[in-house]
Amino acid sequence: MSLAVRHPLDRDGEILEVAGVAPSSFVDGPGNRYVLFLQGCNFDCPACHNPTTIGRCDGCGVCIDVCALEALTLPVTGTVLFHPDRCDSCGDCLRVCPTDADPTIRPLPVDEVVSDIAVHAPFVSGVTVSGGEPTLQLDGLIRLFSRLRDDPGLAHLERLVDTNGSLDRDGWERLLKVIDGAMVDLKAASPERHRRLTGHDIEPVIESLRLLAERNKLTEVRLLVIEGETDDETELLAWAGIVRSVDPSVPVRLMPFRRQGTRPLARRWHDTTPEAIARARTVLAAAGLRNVR
Protein backbone atom coordinates (compact mmCIF):
# COMPACT_ATOMS: atom_id res chain seq x y z
CA MET A 1 0.00 0.00 0.00
CA SER A 2 1.33 3.44 -0.91
CA LEU A 3 2.08 5.97 1.79
CA ALA A 4 -0.28 8.90 1.37
CA VAL A 5 -1.20 12.12 3.09
CA ARG A 6 -4.39 14.09 2.78
CA HIS A 7 -5.50 17.46 4.07
CA PRO A 8 -8.09 17.16 6.88
CA LEU A 9 -10.65 19.03 4.75
CA ASP A 10 -10.08 16.77 1.74
CA ARG A 11 -12.37 13.86 1.00
CA ASP A 12 -11.45 12.55 -2.44
CA GLY A 13 -8.12 13.98 -3.55
CA GLU A 14 -9.59 17.33 -4.56
CA ILE A 15 -7.23 19.39 -2.37
CA LEU A 16 -3.45 19.68 -2.65
CA GLU A 17 -1.26 20.99 0.17
CA VAL A 18 0.82 23.46 -1.82
CA ALA A 19 4.08 24.68 -0.32
CA GLY A 20 4.91 27.00 -3.21
CA VAL A 21 4.74 27.72 -6.91
CA ALA A 22 7.41 28.75 -9.42
CA PRO A 23 5.53 29.87 -12.55
CA SER A 24 8.77 29.86 -14.55
CA SER A 25 11.76 27.58 -13.96
CA PHE A 26 14.61 26.28 -16.11
CA VAL A 27 16.09 23.92 -13.46
CA ASP A 28 13.17 21.55 -12.80
CA GLY A 29 13.12 19.66 -16.08
CA PRO A 30 13.64 20.48 -19.75
CA GLY A 31 12.59 23.87 -21.04
CA ASN A 32 10.73 26.56 -19.17
CA ARG A 33 8.38 24.92 -16.66
CA TYR A 34 5.61 25.68 -14.21
CA VAL A 35 6.68 24.05 -10.93
CA LEU A 36 4.35 23.09 -8.10
CA PHE A 37 5.93 22.24 -4.73
CA LEU A 38 3.80 20.01 -2.50
CA GLN A 39 4.09 19.74 1.27
CA GLY A 40 5.29 16.63 3.06
CA CYS A 41 8.18 14.19 2.63
CA ASN A 42 8.87 10.70 3.99
CA PHE A 43 12.66 11.14 3.72
CA ASP A 44 14.60 13.02 6.40
CA CYS A 45 17.57 14.44 4.50
CA PRO A 46 19.86 16.91 6.31
CA ALA A 47 20.89 18.31 2.92
CA CYS A 48 17.33 19.13 1.86
CA HIS A 49 17.13 22.52 0.19
CA ASN A 50 13.41 22.75 1.00
CA PRO A 51 13.45 21.63 4.66
CA THR A 52 10.20 23.38 5.55
CA THR A 53 8.39 21.13 3.05
CA ILE A 54 9.30 17.95 4.95
CA GLY A 55 6.76 17.93 7.77
CA ARG A 56 3.02 18.38 7.94
CA CYS A 57 1.16 20.54 10.42
CA ASP A 58 -0.13 18.53 13.40
CA GLY A 59 -1.99 21.44 14.97
CA CYS A 60 0.29 21.78 17.99
CA GLY A 61 -0.11 25.60 17.94
CA VAL A 62 3.49 26.49 18.80
CA CYS A 63 3.71 28.77 15.75
CA ILE A 64 0.59 30.66 16.81
CA ASP A 65 2.23 31.65 20.09
CA VAL A 66 5.16 33.36 18.33
CA CYS A 67 3.13 35.15 15.64
CA ALA A 68 2.79 38.72 16.88
CA LEU A 69 0.60 39.73 13.93
CA GLU A 70 -1.96 36.95 14.49
CA ALA A 71 -1.45 35.68 10.93
CA LEU A 72 -1.97 32.13 12.19
CA THR A 73 -5.04 30.71 13.90
CA LEU A 74 -6.17 27.23 14.88
CA PRO A 75 -9.77 26.51 13.83
CA VAL A 76 -11.73 23.39 14.70
CA THR A 77 -10.22 21.45 11.77
CA GLY A 78 -7.06 20.91 13.82
CA THR A 79 -4.82 22.42 11.13
CA VAL A 80 -3.32 25.88 11.44
CA LEU A 81 -5.01 28.46 9.23
CA PHE A 82 -2.82 31.08 7.54
CA HIS A 83 -3.98 34.67 6.95
CA PRO A 84 -1.54 36.04 4.34
CA ASP A 85 -2.91 39.59 4.57
CA ARG A 86 -1.55 39.81 8.13
CA CYS A 87 1.87 38.20 7.49
CA ASP A 88 5.16 40.12 7.21
CA SER A 89 7.22 36.99 6.31
CA CYS A 90 9.35 37.21 9.45
CA GLY A 91 9.85 33.43 9.50
CA ASP A 92 9.41 33.01 13.26
CA CYS A 93 6.77 30.28 12.74
CA LEU A 94 9.17 28.25 10.59
CA ARG A 95 11.95 28.45 13.16
CA VAL A 96 9.87 27.08 16.03
CA CYS A 97 7.94 24.33 14.22
CA PRO A 98 8.87 20.98 15.84
CA THR A 99 7.87 18.96 12.77
CA ASP A 100 9.72 20.91 10.03
CA ALA A 101 6.37 21.98 8.63
CA ASP A 102 5.31 25.27 7.10
CA PRO A 103 2.12 26.69 8.63
CA THR A 104 1.79 29.12 5.72
CA ILE A 105 1.09 26.40 3.14
CA ARG A 106 -2.06 26.67 1.09
CA PRO A 107 -4.61 23.86 0.81
CA LEU A 108 -5.74 24.48 -2.78
CA PRO A 109 -8.47 22.75 -4.77
CA VAL A 110 -7.05 20.93 -7.80
CA ASP A 111 -9.30 23.01 -10.07
CA GLU A 112 -7.73 26.20 -8.73
CA VAL A 113 -4.24 24.86 -9.46
CA VAL A 114 -5.30 23.93 -13.00
CA SER A 115 -6.70 27.43 -13.53
CA ASP A 116 -3.41 29.00 -12.45
CA ILE A 117 -1.45 26.69 -14.76
CA ALA A 118 -3.76 27.74 -17.62
CA VAL A 119 -2.78 31.38 -17.05
CA HIS A 120 0.91 30.54 -17.55
CA ALA A 121 0.45 27.82 -20.18
CA PRO A 122 1.33 30.06 -23.17
CA PHE A 123 4.76 30.75 -21.68
CA VAL A 124 5.90 27.31 -20.47
CA SER A 125 6.63 23.93 -22.05
CA GLY A 126 5.58 21.73 -19.17
CA VAL A 127 4.56 21.24 -15.56
CA THR A 128 6.75 19.68 -12.89
CA VAL A 129 5.36 18.68 -9.50
CA SER A 130 8.03 18.56 -6.81
CA GLY A 131 8.14 18.91 -3.05
CA GLY A 132 8.65 17.62 -0.45
CA GLU A 133 7.74 14.28 -1.95
CA PRO A 134 4.78 14.81 -4.28
CA THR A 135 3.78 11.15 -4.47
CA LEU A 136 2.65 11.29 -0.83
CA GLN A 137 -0.33 13.26 -2.12
CA LEU A 138 -0.94 10.61 -4.75
CA ASP A 139 -4.70 10.97 -5.22
CA GLY A 140 -4.52 14.73 -5.71
CA LEU A 141 -1.43 14.39 -7.90
CA ILE A 142 -3.18 11.93 -10.20
CA ARG A 143 -6.27 14.12 -10.33
CA LEU A 144 -4.16 17.16 -11.26
CA PHE A 145 -2.25 15.40 -14.05
CA SER A 146 -5.45 13.79 -15.34
CA ARG A 147 -7.11 17.15 -15.73
CA LEU A 148 -4.09 18.60 -17.49
CA ARG A 149 -4.00 15.60 -19.85
CA ASP A 150 -7.71 15.81 -20.63
CA ASP A 151 -7.89 19.58 -21.15
CA PRO A 152 -7.41 20.37 -24.89
CA GLY A 153 -5.78 23.68 -24.01
CA LEU A 154 -3.28 22.14 -21.57
CA ALA A 155 -2.64 18.65 -22.94
CA HIS A 156 0.46 19.85 -24.80
CA LEU A 157 2.25 20.58 -21.51
CA GLU A 158 4.77 17.87 -20.58
CA ARG A 159 3.83 16.41 -17.18
CA LEU A 160 6.78 15.45 -14.92
CA VAL A 161 7.16 14.50 -11.29
CA ASP A 162 10.37 15.12 -9.30
CA THR A 163 10.55 12.32 -6.74
CA ASN A 164 12.77 10.53 -4.23
CA GLY A 165 11.66 7.25 -5.81
CA SER A 166 10.03 5.77 -2.71
CA LEU A 167 6.61 5.15 -4.29
CA ASP A 168 5.67 1.47 -4.48
CA ARG A 169 4.75 -0.42 -7.67
CA ASP A 170 1.00 -0.12 -7.14
CA GLY A 171 1.31 3.63 -6.80
CA TRP A 172 3.48 3.90 -9.89
CA GLU A 173 1.03 1.82 -11.91
CA ARG A 174 -1.62 4.44 -11.16
CA LEU A 175 0.63 7.45 -11.68
CA LEU A 176 2.28 6.25 -14.89
CA LYS A 177 -1.04 6.50 -16.69
CA VAL A 178 -1.06 10.29 -16.40
CA ILE A 179 2.60 11.42 -16.48
CA ASP A 180 5.13 11.80 -19.26
CA GLY A 181 8.08 11.05 -17.02
CA ALA A 182 9.80 11.18 -13.65
CA MET A 183 13.02 12.75 -12.42
CA VAL A 184 14.42 10.64 -9.58
CA ASP A 185 16.82 11.90 -6.92
CA LEU A 186 19.21 9.08 -6.05
CA LYS A 187 20.53 10.44 -2.76
CA ALA A 188 23.38 7.93 -2.39
CA ALA A 189 24.47 4.57 -3.80
CA SER A 190 25.68 2.53 -0.85
CA PRO A 191 22.86 1.21 1.37
CA GLU A 192 24.50 2.46 4.57
CA ARG A 193 25.07 5.96 3.26
CA HIS A 194 21.60 6.16 1.73
CA ARG A 195 20.00 5.25 5.06
CA ARG A 196 22.23 7.72 6.91
CA LEU A 197 21.43 10.59 4.51
CA THR A 198 17.71 9.88 4.11
CA GLY A 199 16.56 7.67 6.99
CA HIS A 200 15.31 5.08 4.47
CA ASP A 201 16.52 2.02 2.57
CA ILE A 202 17.68 2.34 -1.02
CA GLU A 203 16.00 -0.79 -2.42
CA PRO A 204 12.58 0.82 -3.12
CA VAL A 205 14.32 3.62 -5.01
CA ILE A 206 16.21 1.17 -7.20
CA GLU A 207 12.98 -0.71 -7.90
CA SER A 208 11.35 2.55 -8.96
CA LEU A 209 14.25 3.33 -11.30
CA ARG A 210 13.92 -0.08 -12.93
CA LEU A 211 10.18 0.20 -13.37
CA LEU A 212 10.39 3.70 -14.82
CA ALA A 213 13.15 2.68 -17.22
CA GLU A 214 11.14 -0.34 -18.37
CA ARG A 215 8.18 1.91 -19.14
CA ASN A 216 10.33 4.58 -20.84
CA LYS A 217 9.29 7.11 -18.20
CA LEU A 218 12.67 7.74 -16.54
CA THR A 219 13.36 11.30 -17.63
CA GLU A 220 16.43 11.97 -15.49
CA VAL A 221 18.41 10.63 -12.54
CA ARG A 222 19.83 13.28 -10.21
CA LEU A 223 22.79 13.10 -7.85
CA LEU A 224 23.43 15.76 -5.23
CA VAL A 225 27.23 16.00 -5.12
CA ILE A 226 28.30 16.61 -1.50
CA GLU A 227 32.05 16.86 -1.00
CA GLY A 228 33.15 14.32 1.57
CA GLU A 229 29.87 12.41 1.32
CA THR A 230 28.76 11.47 -2.18
CA ASP A 231 31.78 12.50 -4.25
CA ASP A 232 34.37 9.85 -3.39
CA GLU A 233 35.25 7.47 -6.21
CA THR A 234 33.86 4.36 -4.50
CA GLU A 235 30.47 6.00 -4.02
CA LEU A 236 30.42 7.42 -7.55
CA LEU A 237 31.28 4.05 -9.08
CA ALA A 238 28.53 2.38 -7.07
CA TRP A 239 26.12 5.09 -8.18
CA ALA A 240 27.19 4.58 -11.79
CA GLY A 241 26.64 0.85 -11.40
CA ILE A 242 23.05 1.36 -10.32
CA VAL A 243 22.26 3.70 -13.19
CA ARG A 244 24.11 1.54 -15.72
CA SER A 245 22.12 -1.51 -14.66
CA VAL A 246 18.92 0.43 -15.24
CA ASP A 247 19.78 2.28 -18.45
CA PRO A 248 23.30 3.60 -19.22
CA SER A 249 21.88 6.17 -21.64
CA VAL A 250 19.42 7.82 -19.23
CA PRO A 251 20.18 11.52 -18.65
CA VAL A 252 22.13 12.02 -15.42
CA ARG A 253 22.33 15.43 -13.76
CA LEU A 254 24.95 16.36 -11.16
CA MET A 255 23.57 18.85 -8.67
CA PRO A 256 25.98 20.99 -6.57
CA PHE A 257 25.25 21.07 -2.83
CA ARG A 258 24.71 24.50 -1.25
CA ARG A 259 24.63 25.04 2.53
CA GLN A 260 22.26 27.98 2.46
CA GLY A 261 18.74 27.04 3.52
CA THR A 262 19.63 23.50 4.63
CA ARG A 263 19.29 21.95 8.09
CA PRO A 264 21.91 22.43 10.85
CA LEU A 265 23.91 19.24 10.20
CA ALA A 266 24.35 20.02 6.50
CA ARG A 267 25.53 23.56 7.23
CA ARG A 268 28.79 22.06 8.46
CA TRP A 269 29.52 20.75 4.97
CA HIS A 270 31.21 22.77 2.23
CA ASP A 271 29.52 24.12 -0.87
CA THR A 272 30.34 21.93 -3.84
CA THR A 273 33.00 23.41 -6.11
CA PRO A 274 32.93 23.31 -9.91
CA GLU A 275 36.07 21.18 -9.71
CA ALA A 276 34.25 18.56 -7.64
CA ILE A 277 31.43 18.46 -10.18
CA ALA A 278 33.94 18.05 -13.01
CA ARG A 279 35.70 15.19 -11.19
CA ALA A 280 32.41 13.43 -10.56
CA ARG A 281 31.43 13.78 -14.18
CA THR A 282 34.75 12.30 -15.32
CA VAL A 283 34.37 9.28 -13.02
CA LEU A 284 30.78 8.62 -14.10
CA ALA A 285 31.56 8.98 -17.80
CA ALA A 286 34.53 6.61 -17.47
CA ALA A 287 32.23 4.15 -15.70
CA GLY A 288 29.99 3.95 -18.76
CA LEU A 289 27.27 6.56 -18.24
CA ARG A 290 26.66 8.16 -21.62
CA ASN A 291 24.66 11.27 -20.80
CA VAL A 292 26.05 13.07 -17.75
CA ARG A 293 25.06 16.72 -17.40
Secondary structure, 3 states (H helix, E strand, C coil): CCCCCCCCCCCCCCEEEEEEEEEEECCCCCCCEEEEEECCCCCCCCCCCCHHHCCCCCCCCHHHHHCCCCCEECCCCCCCEECHHHCCCCCHHHHHCCCCCCCCCEEEEHHHHHHHHHHHHHHCCEEEEECCCHHHHHHHHHHHHHHHHHCCCCCCCEEEEEECCCCCHHHHHHHCCCCCEEEEECCCCCHHHHHHHHCCCCHHHHHHHHHHHHCCCEEEEEEEECCCCCCCHHHHHHHHHHHHHHCCCCCEEEEECCCCCCCCCHHHCCCCCHHHHHHHHHHHHHCCCCCEC
